[in-house]
Amino acid sequence: HYPTIMEAADENNPAAAAARAAGGENEEQQGRPPMNFMSIMNWILFFWVFQNLANVITSKFVPPPTPPNSNTAVNNMMPAAATGVESNNDVDVVPQQQQKKPLGANPIIDKKKFTAHDVKKRHKTMKPACLWQQGTMMDLDVILSDSSGVPTGWPALTTKNVNTEEVDNTNQATILASWTQQNLILGGKPHDPNSKASFLSIMMGSHTDQEMNRRNTTLNFPMTDAIWNNETHVYAHLRLQRRVNRNRKPRNEDVLVKQMVLTRHRKRKKNRDVKSLIGDEDEEDEANKVHDSSILTQASLNKTHDQLLLYIKPSLTIQFVELGTMDLPPRNSMPKQFADHMDWYDGETNEMDGDGWLYYPILYNSEFWISYGSLKEVNGTMKESVVDVTLEPVPMWKWQLQSGMVDNQRKQESFTGEEDDSNDMLRTMLLETNPYLLVVTAIVSVLHTVFDILAFKNDISFFKNKKSMEGLSLRSMIVNAFFSLVILLYLADNDTSYMVVMSNGVGLVIEFWKISKAITIKWEGGKIEWVEAQSYKKSKTKEYDEIATSHLLFVTMPLVAGYGLYSLYFQKHKGWYSWILNTLVGFIYMFGFVMMTPQLFINYKLQ
């Protein structure tokens, strides 16, 4: 009815009708803004950011729901003793903030009407939950030993380590060092409302205070004959035990026992010692050599072949993984990167279908920052060693990132059979290099690669379109190719990175290709014929090139001979081959620029 009412109003007020008609024309001319693709994407992006921000705020600022306890539906299905989840009367728990029933929680089920068949059927779809409640008081014992067997009086390993080598445990294990920490709190304590924390720390860290769970120490321990003779490893035995009421004895579900290895075998490639080529070996070096009867010492002294030696790690980093409110899938669907590091409670409840759903707190041995260079070789000269022990909480995202990189590196090494030096180099750079210098180095490396590619491109383009060799110094091209070959052999002799060797190899190929444009090599009559291009041979270029090169050789050859004699008398080398390469490379790096002289002389003469 709106048009009819407006028409009646316009008949009584002609001025308003005229104004409305003019406005309508303007609206028709201007029109509504079109709903294009970019505007739709902007609205989608806005709602996506809003939704994620709401989820982050909910997960970080709203306290998480407490794990299943005696009040949840799971424990109402069976007696508390069968579930393995203790009530607050039996376990020391730090009071947490009172939580409401989480959304989607199962309703209370009558235990009398719930049969064993129903328990088994329901158990197959249960999602994993931590065996211990948040806020549980815990104590940690760390014992270093030279045996894989658990210390006397400890329960068996919660989860058998399949990567641990089997050794004979009939001999008495030697306790090398021990460390005990008390008053640890699972999940930490709620933050003080009056404390101030940055937004970034809240988003990236934990919603609880975990400072009481950060501990560190340095342990000194002696070496034993079994370690020197490569008969065993150095093991770190961990026992994490939750505090229980004095009225009852600790049970299996109250203790988590793990084993971590502090040594590893690593192949050491053969290495030639540097020595004086014209003199005998120094008597002082001979006196300093330690002769020991242990197996590892004898293997360490053999440097002419690859040796598999035992190395000890410099640190032991034990991390409490904070899963927080993360909703884990059932155990049979658990991702491998989670399942490999979880210890499951195989108690009476979980044996119903062989697929338990209760897990212990995750203790992870982080080796992310251990580089190959920090490993210490074990032999008879090492009477004792030092290890830095660190206990720290770690957010789930950081644990996933570091553990994933370490697992991928191990898989790559096991597949290739060789250590990946690139990952170790990256780890060392991140650990030891100043961040600003690291950024500058990355920028310079990228620019160096780009300039190399541009130089190769321009060099190829110039000689590809060059029809005549008049005005170009052929002898300089040959000398430059020889210099590139010497540098490539020197880099290979010193085990330089493949990227640098590859770059020099490409440059050497281009140098030989440039020479092929000016020289034709033929095999006739059992002899190799050297045929120069006619444009170079019949011009004045060849004459001027010979004059400049011959005069240059008279000046540079004495310099090369003098530097070679100096290096032979006062420096040490791996061998005669290494001495020749070092002499030539030293001359090239110092006087290589003089090889531009023939080309400058030709340019001057030909104007």
Secondary structure, 3 states (H helix, E strand, C coil): CHHHHHHHHHHHCHHHHHHHHHHHHHHHHHCCCCCCHHHHHHHHHHHHHHHHHHHHHHHHHCCCCCCCCCCCHHHHCCCHHHHCCCCCCCECECCCCCCCCCCCCCCCCCCCCCCHHHHHHHHCCCCCEECCCCCEEEEEEEEEECCCCCCCCCCCCCCCCCCCCCCCCCCCCCEEEEEEEEEEECCCEECCCCCCCCHHHHHHCCCEECHHHCEEEEEEEECCHHHHCCCCCCEEEEEEEECECCCCCCCHHHEEEEEEECEEEEEECCCCCCECCCCCCCHHHHHHCCCCCCHHHHHHHCCCCCEEEEEECCEEEEEEEECCCCCCCCHHHCCHHHHCCCCECCCCHHHCCCCCCEECCCEEEECCCCCHHHCEECCCCCCEEEEEEEEEEEEHHHHHHHHHHHHHHHHHHHHHCCCCHHHHHHHHHHHHCCHHHHHHHHHHHHHHHHHHHHHHHHHHHHHHCCCCCCCCCHHHHHHHHHHHHHHHHHHHHCCCCHHHHHHHHHHHHHHHHHHHHHEEEEEECCEEEEEECHHHHCCHHHHHHHHHHHHHHHHHHHHHHHHHHHHHHHCCECCHHHHHHHHHHHHHHHHHHHHHHHHHHHHHHHC
